[in-house]
């Protein structure tokens, strides 16, 4: 099995589909934990050779793709580059406009899924993009926008089956699916699986542990973050932009914030979850002199302590 593995505690066997209780945790890295982001002006962008080498040195053997341009677009070149660091690509963040009646997302999505299939990238982490740059503001959807968004999710589910990819929807600050009300609307109106991003969910007003308890069968991918709840509340009420909150340190190493990471991992294990856990603490770097790998190291150690 690929990826760094940690075996959590818990009851021994489960009849739930998709895995067994107490099974190994498949752990992957993410370039955003090293400040590598698609948002213009996000911060200092580290060289990929440093990022990939530090992933390798932390014992990771899998990563998400990161933004366009971070890794080679050619599947063969990308596999060769990652293989040189003992890594493989397991998923990628795909922001797509889904709510605009005049825009058909299928050609864009099909091209992405074809590239993922050719590159043996397993998980499509879809986000309902606003069509704007960044994640500091978003429009409100009317009934027509919601109808279009949910219909497009249905079409994309069928496309994912055609290409043999695992599709997930990522509730994300500054996208059209952010708040608890929006998450519930997708749960009720679509069959799309979810990426459980413990940080973005909490900032948007959803306790990720509640989602694990209420809809474990809808979770197909996990981004593990810990969060400063006081800063999350400031973002939620409009007192602080998301970008400013990341610069301020809204994301904490696992076990040092207000997310019940232990409860989430235990709950997912009990439900039979066998997908990836991506170590993802978004950061904004001022220079290459910073050491973001230290927080990833701390998070991996905490995850190991749950065994």
C-alpha positions as CSV (number, residue, x, y, z in Angstrom):
1,X,0.0,0.0,0.0
2,X,1.4,3.4,-1.0
3,X,1.8,6.4,1.3
4,X,3.1,6.7,4.8
5,X,1.1,4.4,7.0
6,X,0.0,4.8,10.6
7,X,-2.2,2.2,12.3
8,X,-4.8,3.8,14.6
9,X,-6.3,2.1,17.6
10,X,-9.9,0.9,17.7
11,X,-12.1,-2.2,17.4
12,X,-10.6,-4.8,15.1
13,X,-12.9,-5.6,12.3
14,X,-15.9,-3.9,10.6
15,X,-18.3,-5.1,7.9
16,X,-18.6,-1.6,6.6
17,X,-17.6,-1.2,2.9
18,X,-14.4,0.5,1.9
19,X,-12.1,-0.7,4.7
20,X,-11.7,-2.1,8.1
21,X,-11.5,-0.6,11.6
22,X,-8.0,-0.3,12.9
23,X,-6.5,-0.4,9.4
24,X,-3.5,1.6,8.2
25,X,-3.8,5.3,7.6
26,X,-2.7,6.3,4.1
27,X,-1.0,9.6,4.6
28,X,0.0,12.1,1.8
29,X,1.5,15.5,1.7
30,X,0.3,18.7,0.0
31,X,2.4,21.5,-1.6
32,X,0.2,24.1,0.2
33,X,1.8,23.0,3.5
34,X,4.9,24.5,2.0
35,X,3.1,27.7,0.9
36,X,2.7,26.7,-2.7
37,X,-0.7,28.0,-3.9
38,X,-2.6,29.0,-7.0
39,X,-3.7,32.3,-5.7
40,X,-1.7,35.3,-7.2
41,X,0.3,37.1,-4.6
42,X,-0.2,34.4,-2.0
43,X,3.4,34.5,-0.7
44,X,6.9,33.3,-1.4
45,X,6.7,30.1,-3.6
46,X,9.4,27.6,-2.7
47,X,11.2,25.7,-5.4
48,X,9.6,22.3,-6.0
49,X,12.9,20.4,-5.5
50,X,13.0,21.6,-1.9
51,X,9.3,20.8,-1.3
52,X,9.6,17.3,-2.7
53,X,12.8,16.6,-1.0
54,X,11.4,17.6,2.4
55,X,8.3,15.5,1.8
56,X,10.6,12.5,1.1
57,X,12.7,13.3,4.2
58,X,9.6,13.3,6.3
59,X,8.8,9.8,5.2
60,X,6.0,10.6,2.9
61,X,5.6,8.6,-0.2
62,X,2.5,10.3,-1.7
63,X,1.4,13.9,-2.4
64,X,-1.4,15.9,-4.0
65,X,-0.5,17.7,-7.2
66,X,-0.5,21.3,-6.1
67,X,-1.3,24.2,-8.4
68,X,-0.9,24.2,-12.2
69,X,2.8,24.6,-13.0
70,X,4.2,23.2,-9.8
71,X,4.6,19.7,-11.3
72,X,5.1,18.9,-15.0
73,X,1.8,18.6,-16.9
74,X,3.1,15.6,-18.8
75,X,2.0,12.4,-16.9
76,X,5.2,10.6,-17.8
77,X,7.5,13.5,-16.8
78,X,5.5,14.0,-13.6
79,X,5.8,10.3,-12.6
80,X,9.5,10.4,-13.4
81,X,10.1,13.5,-11.3
82,X,8.0,12.3,-8.3
83,X,9.5,8.8,-8.5
84,X,13.0,10.4,-8.1
85,X,11.9,11.5,-4.7
86,X,10.1,8.2,-3.8
87,X,6.7,9.9,-4.3
88,X,3.5,9.3,-6.3
89,X,0.6,11.7,-7.0
90,X,-2.7,10.6,-5.4
91,X,-5.0,13.6,-5.9
92,X,-5.4,17.1,-7.1
93,X,-7.4,20.2,-6.3
94,X,-9.7,21.2,-9.2
95,X,-11.6,24.5,-8.8
96,X,-14.4,24.7,-11.4
97,X,-17.3,27.1,-11.9
98,X,-20.4,25.0,-11.4
99,X,-23.2,27.5,-10.8
100,X,-23.2,29.6,-14.0
101,X,-26.0,28.6,-16.4
102,X,-24.1,30.0,-19.4
103,X,-20.9,28.0,-18.7
104,X,-20.6,24.3,-19.3
105,X,-17.9,22.8,-17.0
106,X,-17.9,19.4,-18.6
107,X,-15.2,20.0,-21.3
108,X,-12.8,21.4,-18.6
109,X,-13.7,18.6,-16.2
110,X,-13.3,15.9,-18.8
111,X,-9.9,17.2,-19.8
112,X,-8.8,17.1,-16.2
113,X,-10.1,13.6,-15.6
114,X,-8.4,12.3,-18.8
115,X,-5.1,13.8,-17.6
116,X,-5.7,12.3,-14.1
117,X,-6.3,8.9,-15.6
118,X,-3.2,9.1,-17.9
119,X,-1.2,10.1,-14.9
120,X,-2.7,7.5,-12.5
121,X,-3.9,10.2,-10.2
122,X,-6.7,8.7,-8.1
123,X,-8.8,11.5,-6.5
124,X,-10.4,14.6,-8.1
125,X,-10.8,17.2,-5.4
126,X,-13.4,19.4,-6.9
127,X,-14.3,22.9,-5.6
128,X,-17.2,25.0,-6.6
129,X,-15.2,28.0,-7.7
130,X,-16.7,31.5,-7.7
131,X,-14.9,32.5,-11.0
132,X,-13.0,35.2,-9.0
133,X,-9.4,35.1,-7.9
134,X,-8.7,34.2,-4.3
135,X,-10.9,33.1,-1.5
136,X,-11.7,36.3,0.3
137,X,-15.2,37.0,-1.1
138,X,-18.0,35.2,-2.9
139,X,-21.5,35.9,-4.3
140,X,-24.6,34.4,-2.9
141,X,-26.4,31.8,-5.1
142,X,-30.1,32.2,-6.0
143,X,-32.4,29.2,-6.7
144,X,-31.3,29.1,-10.4
145,X,-27.7,29.0,-9.4
146,X,-28.2,26.1,-7.0
147,X,-30.2,24.2,-9.6
148,X,-27.3,24.6,-12.1
149,X,-24.7,23.7,-9.5
150,X,-26.4,20.5,-8.4
151,X,-27.2,19.5,-11.9
152,X,-23.6,19.9,-12.9
153,X,-22.5,17.8,-9.9
154,X,-24.7,15.0,-11.2
155,X,-23.1,15.2,-14.7
156,X,-19.6,15.3,-13.2
157,X,-20.3,12.2,-11.1
158,X,-21.2,10.3,-14.3
159,X,-18.0,11.6,-15.9
160,X,-15.9,10.4,-13.0
161,X,-17.3,6.9,-13.4
162,X,-16.5,7.0,-17.1
163,X,-12.8,7.9,-16.4
164,X,-12.5,5.6,-13.3
165,X,-11.6,8.5,-10.9
166,X,-12.7,9.0,-7.3
167,X,-14.7,12.3,-7.3
168,X,-15.0,14.4,-4.2
169,X,-16.4,17.9,-3.5
170,X,-14.3,20.1,-1.3
171,X,-16.3,22.6,0.8
172,X,-13.8,25.5,0.9
173,X,-13.8,29.1,2.2
174,X,-14.5,31.5,-0.6
175,X,-16.3,29.0,-2.8
176,X,-19.9,28.4,-3.5
177,X,-20.0,25.5,-1.0
178,X,-18.6,26.9,2.2
179,X,-21.2,27.2,5.0
180,X,-23.1,24.5,6.9
181,X,-26.3,25.5,5.1
182,X,-24.5,25.0,1.7
183,X,-22.9,21.7,2.8
184,X,-26.4,20.5,3.9
185,X,-27.9,21.6,0.6
186,X,-25.3,19.5,-1.4
187,X,-25.8,16.5,0.9
188,X,-29.5,16.6,0.3
189,X,-29.5,17.5,-3.4
190,X,-26.6,15.5,-4.8
191,X,-24.9,12.1,-4.3
192,X,-21.4,13.5,-4.7
193,X,-18.8,12.2,-2.2
194,X,-17.0,14.8,0.0
195,X,-13.5,15.8,0.7
196,X,-13.5,16.2,4.5
197,X,-11.3,19.3,4.9
198,X,-11.3,19.6,8.7
199,X,-10.1,23.3,8.5
200,X,-12.3,24.7,5.8
201,X,-15.3,23.0,7.2
202,X,-14.8,24.5,10.7
203,X,-14.1,27.9,9.4
204,X,-17.3,27.7,7.3
205,X,-19.4,26.7,10.3
206,X,-19.5,22.9,10.1
207,X,-18.0,20.8,12.8
208,X,-16.1,18.2,10.8
209,X,-16.7,15.6,13.5
210,X,-20.5,16.1,13.0
211,X,-20.1,15.3,9.4
212,X,-18.2,12.2,10.2
213,X,-21.0,11.1,12.5
214,X,-23.9,12.1,10.3
215,X,-22.7,11.2,6.8
216,X,-19.6,8.9,7.0
217,X,-20.5,7.1,3.8
218,X,-20.2,10.4,1.9
219,X,-16.6,10.9,2.9
220,X,-14.1,9.7,0.3
221,X,-11.0,11.9,0.9
222,X,-9.6,13.8,3.9
223,X,-7.5,16.9,4.3
224,X,-6.3,17.1,7.9
225,X,-5.9,20.5,9.4
226,X,-6.1,21.9,12.9
227,X,-7.5,25.4,13.4
228,X,-7.5,28.3,15.8
229,X,-11.3,28.6,16.5
230,X,-11.1,32.3,17.5
231,X,-9.5,33.3,14.2
232,X,-12.0,31.0,12.4
233,X,-14.9,32.9,14.0
234,X,-13.4,36.3,12.9
235,X,-13.3,35.0,9.3
236,X,-16.8,33.7,9.6
237,X,-18.3,37.0,10.7
238,X,-16.3,39.0,8.2
239,X,-13.8,40.6,10.6
240,X,-10.8,39.1,8.9
241,X,-10.2,37.9,5.4
242,X,-9.3,34.3,4.8
243,X,-5.9,35.2,3.4
244,X,-5.1,37.5,6.3
245,X,-6.2,34.7,8.7
246,X,-3.8,32.2,7.0
247,X,-1.0,34.8,7.3
248,X,-1.9,35.2,11.0
249,X,-1.6,31.5,11.6
250,X,-5.2,30.2,11.6
251,X,-3.9,26.7,10.8
252,X,-2.0,24.9,13.5
253,X,-0.1,21.6,13.6
254,X,-2.4,18.7,14.4
255,X,-3.2,18.5,18.0
256,X,-2.5,22.2,18.7
257,X,-5.7,23.7,17.6
258,X,-9.4,23.4,18.2
259,X,-10.4,20.6,15.8
260,X,-11.1,17.2,17.4
261,X,-8.6,15.4,15.1
262,X,-8.5,12.3,17.3
263,X,-12.2,12.0,17.3
264,X,-12.3,12.4,13.5
265,X,-9.7,9.8,12.9
266,X,-11.3,7.4,15.3
267,X,-14.8,8.0,13.8
268,X,-13.6,7.5,10.3
269,X,-11.8,4.3,11.2
270,X,-15.0,3.0,12.9
271,X,-17.0,3.8,9.7
272,X,-14.6,1.8,7.5
273,X,-12.9,4.7,5.8
274,X,-9.8,3.6,3.9
275,X,-9.0,6.6,1.8
276,X,-6.2,9.1,2.0
277,X,-5.4,11.5,4.9
278,X,-3.6,14.5,3.3
279,X,-1.4,16.6,5.7
280,X,-2.5,20.1,4.7
281,X,-1.8,23.1,6.8
282,X,-2.1,26.1,4.5
283,X,0.7,28.7,5.1
284,X,1.8,32.0,3.5
285,X,5.6,32.3,3.5
286,X,7.5,35.5,3.6
287,X,10.8,34.0,2.3
288,X,12.6,30.8,1.7
289,X,14.2,31.1,5.2
290,X,11.0,29.8,6.8
291,X,10.7,26.1,7.8
292,X,7.2,24.9,7.0
293,X,8.3,21.2,7.1
294,X,8.5,21.5,10.9
295,X,4.7,21.9,11.2
296,X,4.2,18.9,8.9
297,X,6.6,16.9,11.0
298,X,4.7,17.8,14.2
299,X,1.4,16.9,12.6
300,X,2.7,13.5,11.4
301,X,4.0,12.8,14.9
302,X,0.6,13.6,16.4
303,X,-1.1,11.4,13.9
304,X,1.3,8.6,14.9
305,X,0.5,9.2,18.5
306,X,-3.1,8.2,17.8
307,X,-2.0,4.7,17.0
